[in-house]
Amino acid sequence: MDFIPLAIPFFLGLLLAELLWSRLSGRAVFSFADTLCSLSMGTLSRLRGFLVLGVGGMAWAQLEALTPLPAWPLDHPLSWIIAFIAYDFCYYLAHRAGHRVNILWASHVAHHQSEAYNLSTALRQTSTGFLTFVFYLPMLALGVPAELMVAVGSLNLIYQFWVHTQAIHRLGPLERILVTPANHRVHHASNPEYIDKNFGGVFILWDRMLGTYEDERADCPPRFGLPHALGSFNPIWANAHHYWALLRHGWASGSLSGALRLALAGPETLPPPPAPLETVTAKPALGPGLTTYLGVQFLVITALGLLPMLGQEAPVPQTPFVLWLVLSLACLGACLDGRPYAKALELGRQALVLLGALVLPAAPLLSGLAIFALLSALAALRLIPQAPQGPGPQERPALNSAPHP
């Protein structure tokens, strides 16, 4: 059983509580553009499963059928406890490899791009994690049922949500056993002292045992994000940019063996990306009108994306529906980045809804979406500028560091 859909209301409640804390405490730990990008990537990661059957799922099914060992009983508490601990150790190995192997980092880098650090960062999940399943295959070979793997894996991910915060400083003795906000802030930092440290998901014991632990230091506040900023709030580019770099440099190597060596080497083997032509801080502010428009569009897109997750029937056939949702998130990213084609792209997205309402069988939800699309198109004509525009200095945290004691 996947517990993540059940946890979504709690995620949102804690996110709102942290937002209230940041306002009351005067700490600038949120920015609209960054938060919207992180939430969009969370929605996008959940949509992936509705388009393709994962390679990992097929491998799990085959290995589960071939293993000669008896399946662990699902009704025994010890099965859950051992599987939970074993899964976290496998997660540590997968996570560590994800930082040290280019083809794995290309997927995991999406989680580390935010220069803010708040609970929305926890929802900034990759949509391309197709290879990490190999680290969990030994558990299945030992007889752990696939449904138990899914259950403890979702619990592991749910635990990791709350550690993405600056609202909690230290938790005393728990710091030595569990992953806490303090030692996970270290993991998200781009300071040379902190890079490739604290890989644990639930237990920090693996890092302490295997030499990858680093304590958060008062004299070295974390700087969050990547050493070389992405310079974009588009969730599609956030998922694809390192793959694109691997393709370019692999092609430039001139041989398949050279491309494979690069894919299996560490991320430091790639030259740093060119600096964005226009930095985030150099762009003008979005403005209250466009901010409201993008926020409303995101809420509608996310609500529609939850329909198949909750077992509800989509208003159109599932594959084109999910592809339209992906296009919608890409449009929001283009608006956040201030791309000159953002208005045309957004108007085209709304036109697809109107076209769908004309050619598909009438449905109350689709008719309502058509009315919303028409009103949205009129608003987009007025609010989305033709000239490049994007988030200004007030759209990113003023202080990118962990809280002081």
C-alpha positions as CSV (number, residue, x, y, z in Angstrom):
1,M,0.0,0.0,0.0
2,D,1.2,3.5,-0.9
3,F,0.6,5.8,2.1
4,I,1.7,9.0,0.3
5,P,-1.8,10.0,-1.1
6,L,-3.1,9.7,2.5
7,A,-0.4,12.0,3.7
8,I,-1.0,14.8,1.2
9,P,-3.4,16.7,3.5
10,F,-0.9,16.6,6.4
11,F,1.9,17.8,4.0
12,L,-0.3,20.8,3.0
13,G,-1.3,21.5,6.6
14,L,2.4,21.5,7.8
15,L,3.4,23.6,4.8
16,L,0.8,26.3,5.7
17,A,1.9,26.2,9.4
18,E,5.6,26.7,8.3
19,L,4.5,29.6,6.1
20,L,2.7,31.2,9.0
21,W,5.8,30.7,11.2
22,S,8.0,32.4,8.6
23,R,5.7,35.4,8.4
24,L,5.4,35.7,12.2
25,S,9.1,35.2,12.8
26,G,10.2,37.5,9.9
27,R,12.3,34.8,8.3
28,A,12.3,34.9,4.5
29,V,12.4,31.2,3.9
30,F,9.7,31.1,1.1
31,S,9.5,32.7,-2.3
32,F,6.5,32.4,-4.6
33,A,8.4,31.3,-7.7
34,D,10.6,28.8,-5.9
35,T,7.7,27.3,-4.0
36,L,5.4,27.0,-7.0
37,C,8.3,25.3,-8.9
38,S,8.8,22.8,-6.0
39,L,5.1,22.0,-5.7
40,S,4.8,21.6,-9.5
41,M,7.7,19.1,-9.5
42,G,5.9,17.2,-6.7
43,T,2.7,17.1,-8.8
44,L,4.7,16.1,-11.9
45,S,6.4,13.2,-10.0
46,R,3.1,11.8,-9.0
47,L,1.7,12.0,-12.6
48,R,4.6,9.9,-14.0
49,G,3.1,6.6,-12.9
50,F,0.0,7.2,-15.0
51,L,1.9,7.4,-18.2
52,V,4.3,4.4,-18.0
53,L,4.8,1.3,-16.1
54,G,8.1,1.6,-14.3
55,V,11.0,-0.6,-15.2
56,G,11.5,-1.2,-11.5
57,G,8.0,-2.5,-11.1
58,M,8.5,-5.1,-13.8
59,A,11.8,-6.1,-12.4
60,W,10.3,-6.5,-8.9
61,A,7.5,-8.7,-10.2
62,Q,9.9,-11.0,-12.1
63,L,12.3,-11.3,-9.2
64,E,9.5,-11.9,-6.7
65,A,8.3,-14.7,-8.9
66,L,11.8,-16.3,-9.2
67,T,13.1,-16.1,-5.7
68,P,13.1,-19.5,-4.0
69,L,12.7,-18.0,-0.5
70,P,9.3,-17.8,1.1
71,A,7.6,-14.4,1.2
72,W,7.7,-12.5,4.5
73,P,4.3,-12.6,6.3
74,L,2.5,-9.2,5.9
75,D,0.6,-9.7,9.2
76,H,3.7,-10.1,11.3
77,P,5.1,-6.8,13.0
78,L,8.7,-8.1,12.7
79,S,8.4,-8.2,9.0
80,W,7.5,-4.5,8.9
81,I,10.2,-3.5,11.3
82,I,13.0,-5.4,9.6
83,A,11.8,-4.3,6.1
84,F,11.6,-0.7,7.3
85,I,15.2,-0.7,8.6
86,A,16.5,-2.7,5.6
87,Y,14.8,-0.3,3.2
88,D,16.4,2.7,4.8
89,F,19.9,1.1,4.4
90,C,19.2,0.4,0.8
91,Y,18.0,4.0,0.5
92,Y,21.3,5.2,2.0
93,L,23.2,3.3,-0.7
94,A,20.9,4.5,-3.5
95,H,21.1,8.1,-2.3
96,R,24.9,8.0,-1.9
97,A,25.2,6.6,-5.4
98,G,22.8,9.2,-6.7
99,H,25.3,11.9,-5.7
100,R,28.3,10.1,-7.1
101,V,27.2,8.7,-10.5
102,N,26.2,11.1,-13.3
103,I,23.4,9.1,-14.7
104,L,21.8,8.8,-11.2
105,W,22.6,12.4,-10.3
106,A,20.8,13.5,-13.4
107,S,17.6,12.2,-11.8
108,H,18.3,13.2,-8.2
109,V,19.6,16.7,-8.9
110,A,16.0,17.9,-9.2
111,H,15.6,17.6,-5.5
112,H,18.6,19.8,-4.8
113,Q,18.0,22.8,-7.0
114,S,16.1,25.0,-4.7
115,E,18.0,27.9,-3.1
116,A,15.3,28.0,-0.4
117,Y,14.9,25.4,2.3
118,N,11.4,24.8,3.5
119,L,8.8,22.0,3.5
120,S,8.0,22.7,-0.2
121,T,11.5,21.6,-1.0
122,A,10.6,18.1,0.3
123,L,7.9,17.9,-2.4
124,R,10.5,18.8,-5.1
125,Q,10.8,15.2,-6.3
126,T,12.3,13.8,-9.5
127,S,10.1,12.4,-12.3
128,T,12.9,10.4,-13.9
129,G,14.0,8.0,-11.1
130,F,14.1,4.9,-13.4
131,L,17.3,3.2,-12.2
132,T,17.5,3.4,-8.4
133,F,15.2,0.3,-8.1
134,V,18.3,-1.9,-8.5
135,F,19.5,-1.0,-5.0
136,Y,16.3,-2.5,-3.5
137,L,16.3,-5.8,-5.5
138,P,18.2,-7.7,-2.8
139,M,15.3,-7.2,-0.4
140,L,12.9,-8.7,-3.0
141,A,15.4,-11.5,-3.6
142,L,15.3,-12.3,0.2
143,G,11.5,-12.6,0.1
144,V,10.2,-9.2,1.0
145,P,6.8,-8.9,-0.9
146,A,6.5,-6.1,-3.4
147,E,3.5,-4.7,-1.5
148,L,5.6,-4.5,1.7
149,M,8.4,-2.8,-0.2
150,V,5.9,-0.1,-1.5
151,A,4.5,0.4,2.0
152,V,7.8,0.9,3.9
153,G,9.1,2.9,1.0
154,S,6.2,5.3,1.2
155,L,6.6,5.6,5.0
156,N,10.3,6.3,4.5
157,L,9.5,9.2,2.1
158,I,6.8,10.5,4.4
159,Y,9.3,10.7,7.3
160,Q,11.7,12.7,5.1
161,F,9.1,15.5,4.6
162,W,9.3,17.1,8.0
163,V,13.2,17.4,8.0
164,H,13.1,20.0,5.2
165,T,12.6,23.0,7.5
166,Q,14.5,25.8,9.2
167,A,11.9,26.1,12.0
168,I,13.5,23.4,14.1
169,H,17.1,23.8,15.3
170,R,18.3,20.9,17.4
171,L,16.7,17.8,18.8
172,G,19.3,16.6,21.4
173,P,20.1,12.9,21.5
174,L,17.9,12.2,18.5
175,E,20.5,13.8,16.3
176,R,22.7,10.8,16.8
177,I,20.2,8.3,15.7
178,L,17.6,9.9,13.3
179,V,17.8,12.2,10.3
180,T,16.7,15.5,11.7
181,P,16.3,19.0,10.2
182,A,19.7,20.0,11.4
183,N,21.7,17.2,9.7
184,H,19.5,17.2,6.6
185,R,20.1,20.9,6.1
186,V,23.8,19.9,5.8
187,H,22.8,17.5,3.1
188,H,21.1,20.2,1.0
189,A,24.0,22.7,1.4
190,S,26.4,23.6,-1.4
191,N,29.2,24.6,1.0
192,P,32.4,22.6,0.2
193,E,32.4,21.4,3.8
194,Y,28.9,19.9,3.5
195,I,28.8,18.4,-0.1
196,D,28.1,14.7,-0.2
197,K,27.3,14.3,3.5
198,N,24.3,12.9,5.5
199,F,22.6,10.6,3.0
200,G,20.3,8.8,5.4
201,G,16.6,8.8,4.9
202,V,15.3,8.0,8.4
203,F,18.4,6.8,10.3
204,I,21.6,8.9,10.4
205,L,23.4,5.9,11.8
206,W,24.4,4.7,8.4
207,D,26.3,8.0,7.8
208,R,28.0,7.8,11.2
209,M,29.0,4.2,10.5
210,L,30.2,4.7,6.9
211,G,32.1,8.0,7.2
212,T,29.6,10.4,5.5
213,Y,28.3,12.2,8.5
214,E,28.9,16.0,9.0
215,D,27.4,18.1,11.8
216,E,25.8,21.4,11.1
217,R,28.2,24.1,12.4
218,A,27.4,27.5,13.8
219,D,30.4,29.0,12.1
220,C,29.4,27.6,8.7
221,P,25.7,28.2,7.9
222,P,24.4,26.2,5.0
223,R,24.0,27.8,1.6
224,F,21.2,25.9,-0.1
225,G,21.0,24.8,-3.7
226,L,23.5,23.7,-6.3
227,P,27.1,25.1,-6.6
228,H,26.0,26.4,-10.0
229,A,22.4,27.7,-9.9
230,L,19.9,26.3,-12.4
231,G,18.5,29.7,-13.2
232,S,15.0,28.4,-14.1
233,F,11.7,27.6,-12.4
234,N,10.5,25.3,-15.1
235,P,9.8,21.8,-13.7
236,I,10.4,20.1,-17.1
237,W,13.9,21.7,-17.5
238,A,14.6,21.0,-13.8
239,N,14.2,17.3,-14.5
240,A,16.0,17.3,-17.9
241,H,18.9,19.7,-17.7
242,H,21.6,17.2,-16.4
243,Y,20.5,14.5,-18.9
244,W,20.9,17.1,-21.6
245,A,24.4,18.0,-20.3
246,L,25.3,14.3,-20.3
247,L,24.1,13.9,-23.9
248,R,26.0,17.0,-25.1
249,H,29.3,16.0,-23.4
250,G,28.9,12.3,-24.2
251,W,28.5,13.2,-27.9
252,A,31.5,15.5,-27.7
253,S,33.6,12.6,-26.3
254,G,33.4,11.0,-29.8
255,S,32.8,7.4,-28.7
256,L,30.2,5.2,-27.0
257,S,32.8,4.1,-24.4
258,G,33.6,7.7,-23.6
259,A,29.9,8.5,-23.2
260,L,29.5,5.5,-20.9
261,R,32.5,6.5,-18.8
262,L,31.0,10.0,-18.4
263,A,27.6,8.6,-17.4
264,L,29.2,6.5,-14.7
265,A,31.7,9.2,-13.5
266,G,31.0,11.7,-10.7
267,P,29.1,15.0,-11.4
268,E,32.3,17.0,-10.9
269,T,33.6,15.5,-14.2
270,L,31.2,17.7,-16.2
271,P,32.2,21.3,-16.7
272,P,30.0,23.9,-14.9
273,P,27.0,25.0,-16.9
274,P,27.1,28.5,-18.5
275,A,25.7,31.2,-16.3
276,P,22.1,32.1,-17.2
277,L,21.9,35.1,-19.6
278,E,19.7,36.8,-17.0
279,T,20.0,36.0,-13.4
280,V,17.0,35.5,-11.2
281,T,17.7,38.6,-9.2
282,A,17.9,40.7,-12.3
283,K,14.4,40.1,-13.4
284,P,11.5,42.4,-12.5
285,A,8.8,41.2,-10.1
286,L,5.9,39.1,-11.3
287,G,3.3,41.5,-9.9
288,P,0.3,40.7,-7.8
289,G,-2.0,40.0,-10.8
290,L,0.3,37.5,-12.5
291,T,1.1,35.9,-9.1
292,T,-2.6,35.4,-8.4
293,Y,-3.2,34.0,-11.9
294,L,-0.4,31.5,-11.6
295,G,-1.4,30.4,-8.1
296,V,-5.0,29.8,-9.2
297,Q,-3.9,27.9,-12.3
298,F,-1.6,25.7,-10.2
299,L,-4.4,24.9,-7.7
300,V,-6.7,23.8,-10.6
301,I,-4.0,21.8,-12.3
302,T,-3.1,20.0,-9.0
303,A,-6.8,19.3,-8.2
304,L,-7.2,17.8,-11.7
305,G,-4.0,15.8,-11.2
306,L,-5.4,14.3,-8.0
307,L,-8.4,12.8,-9.8
308,P,-6.6,9.7,-11.2
309,M,-4.6,9.4,-7.9
310,L,-7.9,9.2,-6.0
311,G,-9.5,6.7,-8.4
312,Q,-11.8,9.3,-10.0
313,E,-12.5,9.3,-13.7
314,A,-10.7,11.9,-15.7
315,P,-12.8,14.2,-17.9
316,V,-10.9,12.9,-21.0
317,P,-8.9,9.8,-21.9
318,Q,-6.1,9.3,-19.3
319,T,-3.0,9.6,-21.4
320,P,-3.8,12.9,-23.2
321,F,-5.2,14.2,-20.0
322,V,-2.0,13.6,-18.1
323,L,0.1,15.0,-21.0
324,W,-2.0,18.1,-20.9
325,L,-1.3,18.4,-17.1
326,V,2.4,18.1,-17.8
327,L,2.1,20.8,-20.5
328,S,0.2,22.9,-18.0
329,L,3.0,22.7,-15.4
330,A,5.6,23.6,-18.2
331,C,3.5,26.6,-19.1
332,L,3.6,27.8,-15.5
333,G,7.4,27.4,-15.5
334,A,7.7,29.4,-18.7
335,C,5.7,32.2,-17.1
336,L,7.8,32.1,-13.9
337,D,11.0,32.2,-16.1
338,G,9.6,35.2,-18.1
339,R,10.1,33.4,-21.4
340,P,9.0,35.5,-24.4
341,Y,6.8,32.6,-25.7
342,A,5.0,32.2,-22.3
343,K,1.9,34.0,-23.4
344,A,1.5,32.1,-26.6
345,L,2.1,28.8,-24.9
346,E,-0.4,29.5,-22.2
347,L,-3.1,30.7,-24.7
348,G,-2.4,27.5,-26.7
349,R,-2.9,25.4,-23.5
350,Q,-6.3,27.0,-22.8
351,A,-7.3,26.6,-26.4
352,L,-6.7,22.8,-26.1
353,V,-9.3,22.7,-23.4
354,L,-11.8,24.6,-25.5
355,L,-11.1,22.3,-28.4
356,G,-11.6,19.2,-26.2
357,A,-14.9,20.5,-25.0
358,L,-16.0,20.8,-28.7
359,V,-14.9,17.4,-30.0
360,L,-15.3,15.2,-26.9
361,P,-18.6,13.9,-25.4
362,A,-20.2,16.5,-23.1
363,A,-19.3,16.1,-19.4
364,P,-20.0,18.5,-16.6
365,L,-16.4,18.7,-15.5
366,L,-15.2,19.3,-19.1
367,S,-17.8,22.0,-19.6
368,G,-16.8,23.7,-16.5
369,L,-13.1,23.5,-17.5
370,A,-14.0,25.1,-20.8
371,I,-15.6,28.1,-19.1
372,F,-12.6,28.3,-16.8
373,A,-10.2,28.1,-19.8
374,L,-12.0,30.9,-21.6
375,L,-11.8,33.2,-18.6
376,S,-8.2,32.2,-18.0
377,A,-7.3,33.0,-21.7
378,L,-8.8,36.5,-21.2
379,A,-6.8,37.0,-18.0
380,A,-3.6,35.6,-19.6
381,L,-3.9,38.2,-22.5
382,R,-3.9,41.0,-19.9
383,L,-1.5,39.6,-17.3
384,I,1.3,37.7,-19.1
385,P,3.7,40.3,-20.6
386,Q,5.2,39.9,-24.1
387,A,8.6,41.0,-23.0
388,P,10.7,38.7,-20.8
389,Q,9.8,39.0,-17.2
390,G,10.3,36.9,-14.1
391,P,10.7,36.9,-10.3
392,G,12.6,39.8,-8.8
393,P,14.7,40.0,-5.6
394,Q,11.6,39.8,-3.4
395,E,10.8,36.5,-5.0
396,R,13.7,34.6,-3.4
397,P,14.8,34.3,0.2
398,A,16.7,37.2,1.6
399,L,18.7,35.0,3.9
400,N,19.7,31.6,2.6
401,S,20.9,29.9,5.7
402,A,19.9,27.8,8.6
403,P,18.4,29.3,11.8
404,H,20.6,30.4,14.6
405,P,20.3,28.8,18.0
